[in-house]
Amino acid sequence: MHLLSYNCVLCDLNTEETVQHLFLECDMARSYWGLIGLTVISSPDVLHRFKSFKIQIKTPFFMKIILIMCWCILTTRMTPSTEVSLLAVCVGWTFSS
């Protein structure tokens, strides 16, 4: 598919939207991770970044938290107009589980 632009629509970095950018490098994604107390480390290795999340979360259900936040980021990307309400649902679910 040919698009006019492949740049991320959620941030001002004027960067091509890749999977790594969408979930780990986009300003919006970093702010989402920050809302649940996680810091996205700088590393070219994506697996190392997710291992860092595991260390920061310190719970046996860390993968569920990571997957829910990825779902929140992706859903926000697909429907940016509902960002605030969707984020509230996602963060509320994550902290209450």
Buried (B, 14 or more C-beta within 10 A) or exposed (E): EEEEEEBBEBBEEEBEBEEEBBBBBBEBBBEBBEBBEBEBBEEEEEEEBBEBBEEBBEEEEBEEBBEBBBEBBEBBBEEEEEBEEBBEEBBEEBEEE
